[in-house]
Amino acid sequence: MQPLAGEMAGRRRLLEQLPFFTGYGVETGLLIDILERYGVDAIAQTDLENRIHRNQDMISLSKMAFAIVQVVMKRLEDRRHIQLLEEINTTMKLIHYSPHELFLEVKEIRESERPPIAGLEEYVRGRREVVSSS
């Protein structure tokens, strides 16, 4: 019901093969990548019953949404071989106001992508050591 709730689980052998975005875009990146590589049958959800989330103000939600849009744009760039993200697309302009003032806050929000862990030599070596000691 809430694919971006921040709570996900997955099988190790699948998650090891996928890149991970940092920050708020991690779920979106994983869902897109799993869908494209393994199909919709590789995605499922479970009913966590009553889940109460801490509410956040609109500024915080705006920053999260901005980061998620960056991930979607990055995946579109990768799939369509086009350039969408430029420096201006990583800078969010937030307008703050009160009865006495109005000002603009420029906030740098940049989602980074980490490579699949299965491709990192240190991880592969460590996994071999665990398996051989079992």
C-alpha positions as CSV (number, residue, x, y, z in Angstrom):
1,M,0.0,0.0,0.0
2,Q,3.0,2.3,0.7
3,P,5.9,1.3,-1.6
4,L,7.9,4.4,-0.4
5,A,7.3,3.9,3.3
6,G,11.0,3.1,4.0
7,E,10.4,-0.5,4.9
8,M,11.5,-3.1,2.4
9,A,12.8,-6.6,2.4
10,G,14.4,-8.7,-0.3
11,R,16.4,-11.8,-1.0
12,R,20.1,-11.4,-0.6
13,R,21.0,-12.9,-4.0
14,L,18.7,-10.3,-5.7
15,L,19.7,-7.3,-3.7
16,E,23.5,-8.0,-4.1
17,Q,23.1,-7.6,-7.9
18,L,21.4,-4.1,-7.8
19,P,22.8,-0.6,-7.4
20,F,21.5,1.3,-4.4
21,F,20.7,5.0,-4.4
22,T,21.5,6.9,-1.2
23,G,18.9,8.9,0.6
24,Y,15.2,9.0,-0.1
25,G,15.5,7.5,-3.6
26,V,16.6,4.1,-2.5
27,E,13.1,2.5,-2.7
28,T,12.3,4.0,-6.1
29,G,15.6,2.9,-7.6
30,L,15.2,-0.6,-6.3
31,L,11.6,-1.0,-7.5
32,I,12.5,0.3,-11.0
33,D,15.5,-1.9,-11.2
34,I,13.8,-5.1,-9.9
35,L,10.9,-4.5,-12.3
36,E,13.2,-4.0,-15.3
37,R,15.6,-6.9,-14.5
38,Y,13.3,-9.5,-13.0
39,G,9.7,-8.5,-13.9
40,V,6.7,-7.7,-11.9
41,D,6.5,-11.2,-10.5
42,A,9.7,-10.6,-8.5
43,I,7.9,-7.8,-6.5
44,A,5.4,-8.5,-3.7
45,Q,4.1,-6.7,-0.7
46,T,2.9,-7.9,2.7
47,D,0.3,-6.4,5.0
48,L,2.0,-4.8,8.0
49,E,-1.4,-4.0,9.4
50,N,-1.5,-0.8,11.3
51,R,1.6,1.3,10.5
52,I,1.8,4.7,12.0
53,H,4.3,7.1,10.3
54,R,5.6,10.2,11.9
55,N,4.2,13.2,10.0
56,Q,6.6,15.6,8.4
57,D,6.0,19.2,7.3
58,M,5.6,20.1,3.7
59,I,9.2,21.4,3.4
60,S,10.6,18.0,4.4
61,L,8.1,16.1,2.1
62,S,9.1,18.4,-0.7
63,K,12.8,17.6,-0.3
64,M,12.0,13.9,-0.3
65,A,9.9,14.2,-3.4
66,F,12.7,16.2,-5.1
67,A,15.2,13.4,-4.4
68,I,12.8,10.7,-5.7
69,V,12.2,12.6,-8.9
70,Q,16.0,12.7,-9.4
71,V,16.1,8.9,-9.2
72,V,13.3,8.6,-11.8
73,M,15.1,11.1,-14.1
74,K,18.4,9.2,-13.7
75,R,16.7,5.9,-14.7
76,L,15.1,7.6,-17.7
77,E,18.5,8.9,-18.7
78,D,20.0,5.5,-18.4
79,R,17.2,3.7,-20.4
80,R,16.7,6.4,-23.0
81,H,20.3,7.5,-23.4
82,I,19.3,11.2,-22.9
83,Q,20.5,14.0,-20.7
84,L,17.9,15.2,-18.2
85,L,19.8,16.0,-15.0
86,E,22.0,19.0,-15.0
87,E,23.4,21.1,-12.2
88,I,20.2,23.1,-12.0
89,N,18.2,19.9,-11.5
90,T,20.0,19.1,-8.2
91,T,19.2,22.5,-6.7
92,M,15.8,22.9,-5.1
93,K,14.4,26.4,-4.5
94,L,12.3,26.5,-1.4
95,I,10.2,29.6,-0.8
96,H,9.6,30.4,2.9
97,Y,7.1,32.9,4.1
98,S,5.6,34.3,7.2
99,P,3.5,37.3,7.8
100,H,6.6,39.4,8.1
101,E,9.1,38.0,5.6
102,L,9.5,36.1,2.3
103,F,12.8,34.5,1.4
104,L,14.3,31.9,-0.9
105,E,16.3,28.9,0.4
106,V,18.5,27.1,-2.2
107,K,19.0,23.5,-1.1
108,E,21.4,21.1,-2.9
109,I,19.8,17.7,-3.0
110,R,21.7,15.1,-4.9
111,E,21.0,11.4,-4.8
112,S,24.1,9.3,-5.3
113,E,24.2,5.8,-6.7
114,R,26.3,3.0,-5.3
115,P,27.3,0.0,-7.4
116,P,26.0,-3.5,-6.8
117,I,27.8,-4.9,-3.8
118,A,28.3,-8.2,-5.6
119,G,30.8,-6.3,-7.8
120,L,33.0,-5.1,-5.0
121,E,36.1,-7.2,-4.5
122,E,36.1,-6.7,-0.7
123,Y,32.5,-8.1,-0.5
124,V,33.2,-11.0,-2.8
125,R,36.3,-11.9,-0.8
126,G,34.5,-11.7,2.5
127,R,31.6,-13.9,1.2
128,R,34.2,-16.5,0.1
129,E,35.7,-16.5,3.5
130,V,32.4,-17.0,5.2
131,V,31.4,-19.8,2.9
132,S,34.7,-21.6,3.3
133,S,34.6,-21.4,7.1
134,S,31.1,-22.9,7.3
